[in-house]
């Protein structure tokens, strides 16, 4: 939306960052089977601008898990709807989430396919 961009039509990086956090939290919530909190933005690279009118897609995958943590990589692509319809990778990021309980304290992840055998 125009309110999310500067006067030149470039979408604010902060808006992209918020959407990346949402996208990254989805596989983290699924793996944690419940609440998670963002504890770190390990890396964030803006490769190209996003323009008002672009169709933006976010792809998130779990990179690794710890006892309570889940590290997720997110890639962002923009389809240049107003120009060439070209698809460009505009952002890549890695974030770490921690599973939390109802009191927002860290909790151990439930066993999953990535849990090593005893």
C-alpha positions in Angstrom: 0.0 0.0 0.0 1.2 3.6 -0.6 1.4 4.2 3.2 4.0 1.4 3.4 6.4 3.1 0.8 8.5 6.1 0.4 7.9 9.0 -2.0 9.7 7.1 -4.8 7.5 4.0 -4.5 9.9 1.7 -2.7 8.3 -0.4 0.0 9.8 0.3 3.5 12.3 -2.3 4.7 10.5 -2.4 8.0 7.3 -3.6 6.4 9.2 -6.4 4.6 10.9 -7.3 7.9 7.5 -7.6 9.7 6.1 -9.8 6.9 9.3 -12.0 7.0 8.8 -12.5 10.8 5.2 -13.6 10.2 6.2 -15.9 7.4 9.0 -17.4 9.4 6.8 -18.0 12.4 4.4 -20.2 10.5 6.7 -23.3 10.2 8.1 -22.5 13.7 4.6 -22.6 15.2 3.8 -25.9 13.3 7.0 -27.5 14.5 6.6 -26.2 18.1 2.9 -27.2 18.0 2.1 -24.0 19.7 3.3 -20.5 20.7 6.7 -19.2 19.7 8.6 -16.0 20.1 11.2 -14.4 17.9 14.5 -14.3 19.8 16.9 -13.4 17.0 17.2 -12.0 13.5 20.4 -13.8 12.6 20.8 -12.3 9.1 18.7 -10.1 6.9 19.8 -9.1 3.4 17.8 -6.7 1.1 19.0 -7.7 -2.4 16.6 -5.5 -4.5 13.8 -3.0 -3.7 10.2 -3.9 -3.6 7.9 -1.5 -5.4 4.3 -0.6 -4.8 2.3 -2.9 -7.1 4.7 -5.8 -6.9 3.3 -9.2 -6.0 5.4 -10.4 -3.1 5.8 -14.1 -2.1 7.5 -15.4 1.1 8.9 -18.9 1.4 10.0 -20.2 4.8 11.8 -23.4 5.7 13.2 -24.8 9.0 17.0 -24.9 8.9 17.6 -26.5 12.3 16.1 -27.1 15.7 17.5 -27.1 19.2 16.1 -28.0 22.6 13.7 -25.0 22.6 14.7 -23.1 19.4 13.8 -23.3 15.8 15.9 -21.5 13.1 14.0 -20.6 10.0 15.3 -19.3 6.6 12.9 -17.0 4.6 13.3 -16.0 1.0 11.2 -13.2 -0.5 10.4 -12.8 -4.2 8.7 -10.0 -6.0 6.9 -10.2 -9.3 7.2 -6.9 -11.1 3.6 -6.5 -12.0 3.9 -2.9 -13.3 7.0 -3.5 -15.4 8.1 -6.7 -16.9 6.4 -9.4 -14.8 10.0 -10.5 -14.0 10.4 -12.4 -10.7 13.2 -11.2 -8.5 14.6 -12.5 -5.2 14.4 -9.3 -3.1 15.2 -10.4 0.4 16.7 -13.4 2.3 16.7 -13.7 6.1 17.4 -16.2 8.9 15.5 -15.9 12.2 15.4 -17.9 15.4 12.2 -18.6 17.4 11.8 -20.2 20.8 8.9 -22.3 21.8 7.1 -20.8 24.8 4.5 -22.0 27.2 1.3 -20.1 28.3 3.4 -18.0 30.7 5.7 -17.1 27.8 8.6 -19.0 29.2 10.8 -21.3 27.0 9.6 -24.9 26.7 11.1 -28.0 25.2 10.1 -28.7 21.6 7.8 -31.8 21.2 9.5 -34.7 19.5 9.5 -34.4 15.7 11.0 -36.0 12.7 14.1 -33.9 13.3 14.6 -35.1 16.9 17.7 -37.4 17.1 17.1 -40.9 18.4 18.3 -41.4 21.9 
